[in-house]
Amino acid sequence: MPWVAALPVDAIDADDVARWDHAGKSYAIYRTSDDAIYASDGLCTHEQAHLADGLLDGYLIACPKHNGRFDIRDGSPRRLPACVALRTYAVRVDAGVVHVNLPD
């Protein structure tokens, strides 16, 4: 899997999520209050709303459409109507830039 430069880490506020589009696909990149960075598919598995429009609370992202929730660490659904897990991706920060490990 290739590492792809996504966003400057400073483009994401603490306790927030940013949208990142790459190669025809949309992703969500999260930054927690303790500066941990996570990445997942960008669209809710329930109704395809973009998670970057949702609210990050600790390690849970709330979908803006129906308030389903996912754990950003592993993509697991944590509140209905979300019931299918998000795909998550490994991330690293190098020279202030978030890199996401994407499938070929």
Order of alpha helices (4+ residues) and beta strands (2+ residues): beta-beta-beta-beta-beta-beta-beta-beta-beta-beta-beta
